[in-house]
Amino acid sequence: MRFQYEAIAPDGSIQASEIEAAAAAEATEMLRGRGMMITRLRAEAAGDARPGAGGARGGRVTTRDLLVLARQMKMLLEAGSAVVPALEAIERQTQRPALKEVVRSLRVAVENGGSLVDAMRAQPRVFRPVFCSMVAAGEATASLPRAFDRLGELTTRQLQARGAVLSAMTYPCVLASMCVVVVGVLILFVVPRFRMMFESLNAPLPFSTRIMFALSNELTGRWPLYLAALGALVAGAVTLRRSVATRQWIDVMLLSTPGLGPLLARLEFARIVRIWAAMLRSNVPLLEAIEQSRGAAANLTFKRLLTRISEQVSSGGRLGQALSDSGLVDPVIAAAIRTGEENGRLAEATEFVSEWLDDDNRQLITTLTRIAEPAMLAIMGMLVGIVAMALFLPMFDLAGAG
């Protein structure tokens, strides 16, 4: 719980700030322990909770907000500012209410004698363990500007990788949605009118046309039932996805899919090695870097791999050899990491591999997108063509008979 207070400091100055405590009595003891004479102390309302520790007032802190925070901290600290004045400057200038609240809570915690990393760890919904570990290493080695510089680079590359995947998926998803809408309009609105016309003419219908009419009649007559079934199917899939056994099965199936599996494995390992590079360059121990990357991995197969790697490294094994034995990492990449490890340049090796993977994955995604776009257009044209042929074949027959 947070308490707002006003107190007279030992030097006679009046201080107005905040303090974290479980109860008012504990807050009072903490302030008296600092030699302060309390003039006012009150608990903050529930609506004033930090975004990272509970409700978020004014939205939530995004990854882009953290990128801005890291860049601003790096700039201010390199210019010679102390941590508290740097946080005060960021708090004054930021326009994002959620980020302002987070920065304010960090400032108050550091002003009250806490460390910056402890203040960040108190907000786990905002600051992930990777972020906190790199800041902790920066504080321990008196290199906070470099730590925030590395965090800015890591966050930028994460956003770029995510943006590349999203931009590659956008156009195929738009085409797929258009295909569903066009075919749905044809089946639900156009086909019934043709059916009424042909029934009034009592004309013989080809097999494909009868199938199309039967499908249209089924969907138009029972669309609420099918819509409810689709909703239940989606809800069931979401529920099953939360099961660890189901997620594990899905992850294994995805990695085993021809064409898609190797790409997903490369994207997942690129995320992992990107974290290794940033943390090792920030002087974070290797075992901690592996553990934090395990928490950031999305695929359960890679989570298990990182658990095995952590056990092997902690018992004296080599990271490069563990990657080579996994079967999930390209042999060339594992060899590059093993070489850097043997030469005492593991941080440089992981950074090189991370940059190479990001560039190569970006090119691969671009190539696949260029292939997917005409394929989606061809599928869309084929479906529309099938519906059109089923509708126009009887008309050709009637014209020929006439």
C-alpha positions in Angstrom: 0.0 0.0 0.0 1.2 3.5 -0.7 1.0 6.4 1.7 1.3 10.1 1.0 3.1 12.0 3.7 4.4 15.4 4.7 7.3 15.5 7.2 10.1 17.7 8.5 13.5 16.2 7.6 16.5 16.3 10.0 17.9 19.3 8.1 14.7 21.2 8.8 13.3 21.0 5.2 9.7 20.0 4.6 9.3 17.0 2.4 6.1 15.8 0.6 6.3 12.4 -1.0 5.1 8.8 -0.9 6.2 5.6 0.8 5.3 2.0 0.4 4.2 0.1 3.5 1.9 -2.7 4.6 0.1 -0.4 7.1 0.1 3.1 8.5 2.0 2.0 11.6 4.8 0.5 9.5 5.0 3.7 7.3 5.3 5.8 10.5 8.1 3.6 11.8 10.0 3.8 8.5 9.7 7.6 8.4 10.8 8.0 12.0 13.7 5.7 11.3 14.9 8.3 8.8 14.7 11.0 11.5 11.6 12.6 10.1 8.8 14.3 12.0 5.5 13.4 10.4 3.0 16.2 9.9 0.6 14.4 7.6 0.1 10.7 6.5 -2.7 9.2 4.5 -3.2 6.1 2.4 -3.8 6.6 -1.3 -7.2 5.7 -2.7 -7.6 2.4 -4.6 -8.1 4.3 -7.8 -4.5 5.7 -7.5 -2.9 2.2 -7.8 0.1 1.8 -10.0 -0.5 0.5 -13.5 2.0 -2.2 -13.1 0.8 -3.4 -9.7 -3.0 -3.5 -10.2 -5.4 -1.4 -12.1 -4.1 0.9 -14.8 -5.3 4.4 -14.8 -5.2 6.0 -18.2 -4.3 2.8 -20.1 -1.4 0.5 -19.8 2.3 0.8 -20.4 3.2 -0.6 -23.8 6.5 -1.9 -25.2 6.9 1.3 -27.1 6.6 3.2 -23.8 9.4 1.1 -22.3 11.5 1.9 -25.4 11.0 5.6 -24.9 11.8 5.3 -21.2 15.0 3.4 -21.9 16.2 5.9 -24.5 15.4 8.9 -22.3 17.1 7.3 -19.2 20.2 6.5 -21.3 20.4 10.1 -22.7 19.9 11.8 -19.3 22.3 9.5 -17.4 25.0 9.8 -20.1 24.6 13.6 -19.7 25.6 13.3 -16.1 22.1 13.3 -14.4 21.5 11.3 -11.3 18.7 8.7 -11.3 16.1 10.7 -9.4 16.5 14.0 -11.4 16.4 11.9 -14.6 13.1 10.3 -13.5 11.7 13.7 -12.5 12.5 15.1 -16.0 10.8 12.1 -17.7 7.8 12.3 -15.4 7.4 16.0 -16.3 7.6 15.7 -20.0 5.8 12.4 -20.7 2.3 12.8 -22.1 1.2 9.1 -21.5 -0.7 8.9 -18.2 0.1 5.3 -17.6 3.9 5.8 -18.1 3.8 9.0 -16.0 2.3 7.0 -13.1 5.0 4.3 -13.5 7.9 6.8 -13.6 6.4 8.6 -10.6 6.3 5.4 -8.6 9.9 4.7 -9.5 11.0 8.1 -8.5 9.3 7.9 -5.2 10.8 4.5 -4.4 14.3 5.7 -5.2 13.8 8.9 -3.2 12.9 6.8 -0.3 16.2 5.0 -0.4 15.3 2.0 -2.5 17.2 0.9 -5.6 15.9 1.4 -9.1 15.8 -2.3 -9.9 13.8 -3.0 -6.7 11.3 -0.4 -7.7 11.0 -2.0 -11.1 10.6 -5.5 -9.7 7.7 -4.2 -7.6 5.8 -3.7 -10.9 6.1 -7.1 -12.6 3.3 -6.3 -15.1 5.3 -3.4 -16.5 8.9 -4.5 -16.2 9.7 -8.0 -17.3 12.5 -10.0 -15.6 14.8 -9.4 -18.5 14.5 -5.6 -18.1 15.1 -5.8 -14.4 18.1 -8.1 -14.7 19.8 -5.8 -17.1 19.1 -2.8 -14.9 20.4 -4.7 -11.8 23.6 -5.5 -13.7 24.0 -1.9 -14.7 23.5 -0.8 -11.1 26.0 -3.4 -9.8 28.7 -2.4 -12.3 28.0 1.4 -12.2 27.0 1.3 -15.9 23.4 2.2 -15.9 23.6 4.3 -19.1 25.0 1.3 -21.0 22.3 -0.9 -19.5 19.6 1.4 -20.7 21.3 1.7 -24.1 21.2 -2.1 -24.4 17.6 -2.2 -23.3 16.7 0.3 -26.0 18.5 -1.8 -28.6 16.8 -5.0 -27.4 13.3 -3.4 -27.3 13.8 -1.8 -30.8 14.8 -5.1 -32.3 11.9 -6.9 -30.6 9.5 -4.3 -32.0 11.1 -4.6 -35.5 10.8 -8.4 -35.4 7.2 -8.2 -34.3 6.4 -5.6 -36.9 7.9 -7.7 -39.7 5.7 -10.6 -38.8 2.6 -8.5 -38.4 3.1 -6.7 -41.7 3.7 -10.0 -43.5 0.5 -11.4 -42.1 -1.7 -8.3 -42.7 -2.2 -8.6 -46.5 -2.9 -12.4 -46.5 -5.3 -11.9 -43.7 -7.1 -9.1 -45.5 -7.3 -11.3 -48.7 -8.7 -14.2 -46.7 -11.3 -12.0 -45.0 -12.3 -10.6 -48.4 -12.6 -14.1 -49.8 -14.9 -15.2 -46.9 -17.0 -12.1 -47.3 -17.4 -12.5 -51.1 -18.2 -16.2 -51.0 -20.6 -15.6 -48.1 -22.5 -12.9 -50.0 -22.7 -15.2 -53.0 -23.9 -18.2 -51.1 -26.4 -16.3 -48.8 -27.8 -13.7 -51.1 -27.0 -14.3 -54.8 -27.4 -18.1 -55.0 -31.0 -18.1 -53.5 -32.2 -15.7 -56.2 -30.8 -17.9 -58.9 -32.4 -20.9 -57.3 -35.8 -19.2 -57.3 -35.4 -18.3 -61.0 -34.4 -21.8 -62.0 -37.2 -23.4 -60.0 -39.7 -21.1 -61.7 -38.4 -22.2 -65.1 -38.4 -25.9 -64.0 -35.1 -26.3 -65.8 -32.8 -29.4 -65.3 -29.8 -28.5 -63.2 -26.2 -29.9 -63.4 -24.8 -31.7 -60.4 -22.6 -28.8 -59.3 -25.5 -26.4 -59.4 -27.6 -28.7 -57.2 -24.8 -29.0 -54.7 -24.4 -25.2 -54.6 -28.2 -24.7 -54.1 -28.3 -27.4 -51.3 -25.3 -25.7 -49.6 -27.0 -22.3 -49.9 -30.3 -23.6 -48.6 -28.6 -25.2 -45.6 -26.6 -22.1 -44.6 -29.5 -19.6 -45.1 -31.9 -21.8 -43.1 -29.6 -22.7 -40.2 -27.1 -19.9 -40.1 -27.8 -19.2 -36.3 -27.0 -22.8 -35.5 -23.8 -22.8 -37.5 -22.8 -19.4 -36.0 -23.3 -20.8 -32.5 -21.3 -24.0 -33.4 -18.5 -21.8 -34.7 -18.5 -19.7 -31.5 -18.5 -22.9 -29.4 -15.6 -24.2 -31.4 -13.6 -21.1 -30.9 -14.3 -21.0 -27.2 -13.3 -24.7 -26.9 -10.1 -24.1 -28.8 -9.3 -21.1 -26.5 -10.0 -23.3 -23.4 -7.9 -26.2 -24.7 -5.1 -23.8 -25.6 -4.8 -22.9 -21.9 -4.0 -26.5 -21.1 -0.3 -27.3 -20.9 -0.7 -30.7 -22.6 -2.7 -29.1 -25.5 -0.2 -26.3 -25.9 2.7 -28.7 -25.9 1.0 -30.8 -28.6 0.2 -27.7 -30.7 3.8 -26.5 -30.4 5.2 -29.8 -31.4 2.9 -30.0 -34.4 3.7 -26.5 -35.5 7.5 -27.1 -35.3 6.9 -30.4 -37.3 4.9 -28.7 -40.1 6.9 -28.7 -43.4 7.9 -25.2 -44.4 6.3 -23.5 -41.4 8.1 -25.4 -38.7 11.6 -24.3 -39.5 10.5 -20.7 -39.8 8.8 -20.7 -36.4 11.9 -22.4 -34.9 14.1 -19.7 -36.3 11.9 -16.9 -35.1 11.7 -18.4 -31.6 15.4 -18.9 -31.4 16.1 -15.4 -32.7 14.0 -14.0 -29.8 16.0 -16.1 -27.3 19.5 -15.4 -28.6 18.5 -11.7 -28.9 17.9 -11.7 -25.1 21.2 -13.6 -24.5 23.1 -11.0 -26.5 21.7 -8.0 -24.7 22.1 -9.5 -21.3 25.6 -10.9 -21.8 26.7 -7.5 -23.2 25.3 -6.0 -20.0 27.4 -8.3 -17.8 24.5 -10.5 -16.7 25.7 -14.0 -15.9 25.1 -16.7 -18.5 22.9 -18.8 -16.3 20.7 -15.9 -15.4 20.4 -14.9 -19.1 19.3 -18.5 -20.0 16.8 -18.5 -17.2 15.3 -15.1 -18.2 15.1 -16.1 -21.9 13.2 -19.3 -20.8 10.5 -17.0 -19.3 10.3 -15.0 -22.5 10.1 -18.1 -24.8 6.6 -18.6 -26.2 7.0 -22.2 -27.5 7.0 -24.9 -24.8 9.4 -27.1 -26.8 12.0 -24.3 -26.6 11.2 -23.8 -22.9 12.1 -27.4 -22.2 15.2 -27.0 -24.3 16.3 -24.0 -22.2 15.7 -25.9 -19.0 18.0 -28.7 -20.2 20.6 -26.2 -21.4 20.5 -24.5 -18.0 21.0 -27.8 -16.2 23.9 -28.7 -18.5 25.6 -25.3 -18.1 25.2 -25.3 -14.3 26.8 -28.7 -14.1 29.8 -27.6 -16.2 28.6 -28.3 -19.7 29.0 -26.0 -22.8 26.2 -23.9 -24.2 27.3 -24.4 -27.8 27.4 -28.2 -27.4 23.9 -28.2 -25.8 22.5 -26.3 -28.7 24.2 -28.7 -31.2 22.6 -31.7 -29.4 19.1 -30.2 -29.3 18.2 -30.7 -33.0 16.2 -27.4 -32.9 19.0 -25.1 -33.8 20.7 -24.9 -37.2 24.2 -26.5 -37.0 25.9 -23.4 -38.4 24.4 -21.2 -35.7 25.2 -23.6 -32.9 28.8 -23.8 -34.3 29.1 -20.0 -34.3 28.0 -19.8 -30.7 30.3 -22.7 -29.7 33.3 -21.0 -31.3 32.6 -17.7 -29.5 32.2 -19.6 -26.2 35.5 -21.4 -26.7 37.3 -18.2 -27.5 35.8 -16.3 -24.5 33.7 -14.1 -26.8 30.3 -15.5 -26.2 28.6 -12.1 -25.9 30.0 -11.0 -29.3 29.0 -14.4 -30.8 25.4 -14.2 -29.6 25.1 -10.6 -30.8 26.4 -11.5 -34.3 24.1 -14.6 -34.5 21.1 -12.5 -33.3 21.6 -9.8 -35.9 22.2 -12.4 -38.6 19.0 -14.3 -37.6 16.9 -11.1 -37.6 18.1 -10.1 -41.1 17.7 -13.6 -42.5 14.3 -14.1 -40.9 13.1 -10.7 -42.3 14.2 -11.7 -45.8 12.6 -15.1 -45.5 9.3 -13.6 -44.3 9.3 -11.2 -47.2 9.8 -14.0 -49.6 7.0 -16.1 -48.1 4.7 -13.1 -48.2 5.4 -12.6 -51.9 4.5 -16.2 -52.5 1.4 -16.1 -50.3 -0.2 -13.1 -51.9 -0.7 -14.5 -55.4 -1.6 -17.9 -53.8 -4.4 -16.2 -51.8 -5.6 -14.3 -54.9 -5.6 -17.6 -56.9 -7.7 -19.4 -54.2 -10.1 -16.4 -54.0 -10.5 -16.4 -57.8 -11.0 -20.2 -57.8 -13.8 -20.1 -55.2 -15.6 -17.3 -56.9 -15.2 -19.1 -60.2 -16.6 -22.3 -58.9 -19.7 -20.4 -57.6 -20.1 -18.5 -60.9 -19.8 -21.6 -63.0 -22.4 -23.5 -60.9 -24.8 -20.6 -61.5 -24.2 -20.0 -65.2 -24.0 -23.6 -66.4 -27.8 -24.0 -66.4 -28.2 -20.7 -68.2 -25.9 -22.0 -70.9 -28.0 -25.1 -71.1 -31.2 -23.1 -71.4 -29.7 -20.9 -74.1 -28.5 -23.9 -76.0 -31.9 -25.6 -75.7 -33.6 -22.5 -76.9 
